[in-house]
Every structure is written in structure tokens, then in C-alpha cells.
Amino acid sequence: MESKVGHSKISAAVLMVALLGFLLVAPGPTLPQTPFYQGKTITIVQGRDPGGTGDMRVRAMLPFLQKHIPGNPTIVNEYVPGGGSRKAANHVYKSVRPDGLTIGNLGLGMVSSALLGEPGVTYDLDKFFYLGSPFSSHHAVFVSRKEAGLSNIEKLRAADGSRIGGQSVGFSTYIEGRLFAYLIGLKEPRFVTGYGGAELDPVLIRGEIDARATSADTVLRRNPDWLEKPVVDFHAIIEVPKAEKHPSFPNLPELESFAKSEKDRKIMTMQRAFRVAGQPFVLPPGTPKDRLDIIQEAFRKTYKDPEFHKEYKKLTADEPTPLMPDAHEKTIREIPRDPEIAAIFKQIAGSGPLPPR
């Protein structure tokens, strides 16, 4: 009798274990899984100082990225200026944890620096994961302060040692300032760096510099009175894409019209190719695929969000022209890499004298 009871108890125990195992593996309703990004903080490392147009582009995106990333993480900015975004690109590439919680936002200088073989580049352009750019069209204008007396192209060319301001060597507006000086044919221009983006306009008006390159849309957002008051003279424009006129500057001569040779035209082709890459958002190599997919999809949704388009125009005075992640990666891969033109462009983008023409 006792053996039967013991046997029954063992059988019951075995049955309970089997039933528990079945319940654990059987298909059925599952508990909701907490999104990875819930309660997390994402840091966007910007390769610039705060307050400029590039910063405004990022700020326009933040609330929409937060909305479209499952879990609605907190998103904060960190500013790492230097070397035309090389410093920030190096940092994102090799120093941050590739856990999907740090995103780089870099100027086009990080693209040109890598492809031109500039010193100090320790990142591999082709190993970043690209998240797109809020814009892929751009209009750069060259302006001088009215009191400098450089009211036309002839006076610009006749002036000796004009001071042209820029943020840092390799920064996008620094390169554009050098391109304007090179193709217009300025005489022994001097390039003054070390300013934050928002500082350049006040120092121009104060007379610390004579001229600068800037975005046409930055002018409209920050200094719309420049179009009406005799404060500055506008001289030329770079159209990206080529032949896309800016509505506020339809009659400015396009910089390529100053080209004297096929070499000059190829230099402009390279500049436009760099600019189409926009303002790259990137994740570092090694980021887990599931998190990369989440972030890329959030960027796609943000670029397509009508409310983002309104916010972007409010903060930058421009319509966004987004470059989606897949198209962005393709654009980087297809930038022309002509060694002869790259060597000349490298001189233009560098800190030494402009190359002879």
C-alpha cells in the first residue's frame, strides 16, 4: 500500500514538471517586451560649435527622432568642434561604445578630409553606418562688408590681402571661402580662423574680417536685413545641385562661371559632390544590427514627417531636402576620386597658400 502511494506521488510530480515545461514552451500570448531605448539617453555628437545653422538643423530633428524611436529616449547634444568635423568623426569612430546610444552629426569636411587624405583622419569613411542628412541641396554665397569698399568683382580682385573669415581649417564654410577666393582670383587673400559659426557675422560687420562664405539660408534666417540695408556686398554663389537657383539670389553669378579651364570645372564638380552628402548623421562601426535598424527607421520617419518640415523651416529658413540612409551611403561611395583634382582640392581645403591657376 505504501509503495502505491509513493508511486502515485512520484507520478504526480513528474506530471507537474511536464505540464510546467509545456506551458513554458507552448505558443500563446506573450508579455510585452520593453523597448531597448525606453529610459535611455542618446547623445548626438556634433562636429561644430553651438548656435550655427548646422546646430539648428539638428535641433529641428530632435523632438521627431524622440517621437519615432520606440521607447522615446532622451536626446542630448554634445559639441566637439575642430578640424572641420575630423575631431568629432575620430571620436565617434574609435572612442564611443557602439551600443546605439551615440550618434555623430558631422560637417561635409569629414567627407572631404577622408577622401583627400588630410592628416589627422583616423576613421574609415566607408565603415560608418549612415543615417541620412536633413538636406542635400545647398547655396553658399560670398559676401564682403560694405565698409571694405569691395563692391564688385573688379575691386575684389584688385584688393591685396583681403581677410576671409572661417571656423576652422577643413570646415565647410572655410573650404567654400577658399574656393571663392581661388576661382574669383583674389590677390594674396588671408584666411582668419578660430570663430564659431554664430560669431562670424558680427566680426564681419565690426571689421575684424573683410569677407566670408556663408549659407544663403543662414543669411535669410539670421540677417534678412542684409538684403535691404547697405551693410554687405554679395558677389557670387555656389549652386548645389548645379543650376538650382536660390529664390533670394537669382542673379548672383555662379562660381563656376569664373572657371578658366576644365580643371577648374572638375574642382567645382568635386565640391558639389561633397556638398550633396549634406550633414551626415552616422553610427560607429560595430553597432548591433537591431539597433541600427531601429535608428535608421526613426530617421526615415523623421525626414518624412510633415511637422518636421515645418520645424526645420522655422529654425533654418529653408525647406529640408532629406537624403535617406540608403541613398546617403550610395552618395558617399560614388563621390568622384580623381587623384589629380583631389590633389588640387586638398590644397584649397588646407591651410597653406592657394594653388596657382
C-alpha positions, 0 to 999 in steps of 0.5 A: 500500500505504501509503495502505491502511494509513493508511486502515485506521488512520484507520478504526480510530480513528474506530471507537474514538471511536464505540464510546467515545461509545456506551458513554458514552451507552448505558443500563446500570448506573450508579455510585452517586451520593453523597448531597448531605448525606453529610459535611455539617453542618446547623445548626438555628437556634433562636429561644430560649435553651438548656435550655427545653422548646422546646430539648428538643423539638428535641433529641428530633428530632435523632438521627431527622432524622440517621437519615432524611436520606440521607447522615446529616449532622451536626446542630448547634444554634445559639441566637439568642434575642430578640424572641420568635423575630423575631431568629432568623426575620430571620436565617434569612430574609435572612442564611443561604445557602439551600443546605439546610444551615440550618434555623430552629426558631422560637417561635409569636411569629414567627407572631404578630409577622408577622401583627400587624405588630410592628416589627422583622419583616423576613421574609415569613411566607408565603415560608418553606418549612415543615417541620412542628412536633413538636406542635400541641396545647398547655396553658399554665397560670398559676401564682403562688408560694405565698409571694405569698399569691395563692391564688385568683382573688379575691386575684389580682385584688385584688393591685396590681402583681403581677410576671409573669415572661417571656423576652422581649417577643413570646415565647410564654410572655410573650404567654400571661402577658399574656393571663392577666393581661388576661382574669383582670383583674389590677390594674396587673400588671408584666411582668419580662423578660430570663430564659431559659426554664430560669431562670424557675422558680427566680426564681419560687420565690426571689421575684424574680417573683410569677407566670408562664405556663408549659407544663403539660408543662414543669411535669410534666417539670421540677417534678412536685413542684409538684403535691404540695408547697405551693410554687405556686398554679395558677389557670387554663389555656389549652386548645389545641385548645379543650376538650382537657383536660390529664390533670394539670389537669382542673379548672383553669378555662379562660381563656376562661371569664373572657371578658366579651364576644365580643371577648374570645372572638375574642382567645382564638380568635386565640391558639389559632390561633397556638398550633396552628402549634406550633414551626415548623421552616422553610427560607429562601426560595430553597432548591433544590427537591431539597433541600427535598424531601429535608428535608421527607421526613426530617421526615415520617419523623421525626414518624412514627417510633415511637422518636421518640415515645418520645424526645420523651416522655422529654425533654418529658413529653408525647406529640408531636402532629406537624403535617406540612409540608403541613398546617403551611403550610395552618395558617399561611395560614388563621390568622384576620386580623381587623384589629380583634382583631389590633389588640387582640392586638398590644397584649397581645403588646407591651410597653406597658400592657394594653388596657382591657376 
